[in-house]
Amino acid sequence: MSQAADEASTGRSRRRLTAEIWIVLGLSLGQSAVYAVVSLVAKLTEDEELRDQTATLNASQSTREYLDLTYQVLSIAFAFVPVVLALFLLSAPGRSAVRAIGFDLGRPWRDLAAGAGLATVVGLPGIGVYLLGRELNLTATVVPSALNEYWWTVPILVLSALQNAVVEEVVAVGFLMTRLRQLNWQLPMIIATSAVLRGSYHLYQGFGMAIGNAVMGVLFGWWFHRTGRVMPLVVAHTVLDIVSFVGYALFKDVLGLP
């Protein structure tokens, strides 16, 4: 192959990789980031202070129990579609995408231990970031669950936590960082881009939580770079969200939370 043909092929490859990034993000977290920005602008232009407004994470979609359940299940199921697309794009003949980004069950106990450790490192400071953000009027009041109390409420919250973890860690870390590395981006810029994306789609909760999640994104990006495994990040994220979602649903009345 001539040098000109090789350069043309490389150019087409780079354009394809870039297009894949935009398509996957446009169907998932990039879309969420745009809505989050609009939501934040709406909050900032209200008469109320930001800390007096709410950001609801899991809301009921119908007053009819089983219709609400149907909507919840459908929402969770369809949220996994961009993950499937990302894994499909990362796959190639003779190469497994799930193994390529460490999204497999090859090291269950090590991944569980690492995930639990990461959840502890992130979770405790995260509470402080949230409280400080409220005090400085940089964060809205986050309501982790506004679901009505049914027999399926806790299982749905657990599935919602798992969905958030899989979508965010596979797309924002595994897929995005792999593609940016293939585009020959430098490591600091790769990690920063992943972290900024993570922060951006949390802007609907306010500046404080967006910054906190971006810092979490730096840690998670560094971990993926060092280990090549997304699964511990999925475990950590799932644990954090389960504690937040289910804990709030079970104890909000006892603790007098909104």
N, C-alpha and C positions, 0 to 999 in steps of 0.2 A: 504493500500500500504506500502510495506517495505521501510526502509530508503534507501536501495540501489536502489530500483526501483524509488523512489522519486527523488534521486539525478540524476539518468539517465534521467528521464523526464525533470528535470531542465536543464541539459546539452543540451539536444536536443532542448529545448525551446530557450536557449541562442544562440545556433548555428543557429537556424532559424532566430531569430531577427537580428543577425549579418549579415546573408546572405541577408536578406531583405534590410538592409541598403546599402550593397555593390551593390545590383542589382539596387535599385532605383537611387543611386548616379551615378552608371555606365551608366545609361540611361539618365541622366540629368546633374546636376551641377558638379558631379565628372568628367564626361567626359569634360565638359566645362573648368574645372580647368586644366586638362592635356593639352588641346589645348592652354589655356592661358599661361601656362608655356613655351610651345614651341614657342608661338608667342613672348613672352618677350625675350627669348634667341635669336630668330631671330633678334629682334630689337637691342639688345645689341651688336650683332656681326656685325651690319651694320657700315659703315663708318660715317654716320650721328649721331649727338647727339640724345639722346632719345627725347628731347623736340622738335626737328625738324621733328620727324616722327609722323605719324597720326594713330589713332585707331578709326575706323569707326564703329558706333553702328548699324545703319540702312542703308544698302546699296542696290542699285538697283541690280536686278538679271537678267534683260534683258532690251534691248533697245526698245523692243516692249511693248507698254503700257499695254495691257491686259494680255500678258504673264507674265510680271513683277507682275501685280496684282495677278495673279494666284499663282505664286511662293510665294509671300508675305503671302497670305491667308493660303496656305498649310503649310508654315513654322510655322506660328502662331498656327494653329490648331494642328499640330502634337506635338508641344512643350507642349501641355496640357496633353498628354498621360501619362507621368511619374507622373503627379499630380493625375490623375485618379487612377493609380496603387498605389500610396502612400495612398490615401484615402481608396481604397479597402483593402489594407493590414491592415490599422488601424481599419477597421470596424469589427464588430463581431455580432452574433445574438443578437438582442435587443439593439445594441449600434450603434449610428450614428457617423461616423468619423468626419463629418463636425461640429457636436455639440461638440464632444470630444476635438477638437482643437480650437473651437470658430471661425470656418470658415462658419458662418451662418448669416442670416439677422435678428436675434432675437433682436438686439439692434442697429438699423440703425443709429439713431441720435447720440448716445453716441460714436459709432464706428467712425462715420464721424468726430465728434469733436476731438476725441482722435487722429485720423489719421492726421487731419489738424495740430494739435499741434506738433505731432512728425515730420511731414514734415518741419515745421518751424524750429524746434530745429536742425534737421539734415541738411536742405538745406542751410541755411546761412553760417554755418561754413564750409560746403562742398565746397562752392565756394572758400573760403580762402585756404582750403587744396589743391584744384586743382591749384590755382595760385602759391602757395608756391612750390608745386611739380614741376611746370614748371620752376620756378626761380632756383630751385636747381638741375634741370636736372634729376628729378626722375619720371617725368610724361610725357607721349606723348601728342601731341595735339589731344584732343578728338573731333571727329566730330559726333555729335549726330544723324545727318541725312544727307545721301547723295542720298536720293531718288530724282528722277526727279519730276518736278512739274506737277501733274495731279490732277483731281478732287478728287481722292481717297487718296491722299498723307496724309492729316491730319487725316482722319479716320483710316488709317492703322497705323499711328504713335501712335494714341490713343490706338488702339488694341495691338500694340507692347508693350506699356507701361503697359497695364493691364496684358498681358502675362508674362512679366518679373516679375511683382509684385506677381502674383499668384504662378508662379513656384518657385521663390526664397523663398517666405515667407512660403508657405505650405511645401516645401521639406526641406529647410535649417533650418527652425525654427520648424514648427508644427510637421512634421514627424520625423526629426532627433532628436530633443530634447526629444520627447515622447519615441522613441525607446531607446535612451541612458539612460533615466531615468528608463525604464523597465529593462535595463541591470545593474542597480544599480550603475551607475556612479555618482560621486559627482557633485553638482551643478556648482561649478567653472569650472570644466573640461567640463561639458556639454555646458555651454555658450561659453567657449573658443573654443571648437571644431566647434560649429556652426559659430562663428565669423571668425575663420581661414578659414573655407570653403568659406565663403562669400568673404573674401579678396582674396583667391586663384584664383577664377574664374574671378576676375577683374585684374589679373596681366598683361593681354595684354595691359592695359592702362598705365602700369608702376607701380613702387613701391609706389609712393605717393597715387594713387587712391586705390591700394590694401590695404594699411594701413588705409586710411580713411574709406573704406567700412568695414574693420574688426572692427574698433571702432563703426561704426553704428551697426554692428552685435552684439556687446556686449550690446548696448542699447536695441536693438530689442529682444535679447534673455532674458534679464532681464525683459522686459515688458511682454513677453509671460509667463515667470515663475510666475510673480506676478498676472497676470490677466487670464491666460489660454485662451487668445483670439488672433487669428491670423488676424482677419479681420481688426482691426485698422492698423496693419502693412501693409496689402495689400493696404489699402486706402492711407497711407503715401507714400509708394513706388510708387503707381500709380501717385499720384500728382507730386512727384519729377520728374518722368520720362516724364510725359506729359509736364511739364514746360520746361524741357530740350529739348525734341524731337521737340515738336510743336513750342516752342519759337525760337529755332534755325532755324527751317525751314522757319518761317515767317519773322524773323528779321536779318538773317545772312548778307544779302546784305546791309541793312541799317546800321548795326554795323560794316561792313567790316570784317566779320569773314571768315575763310577759308572754 
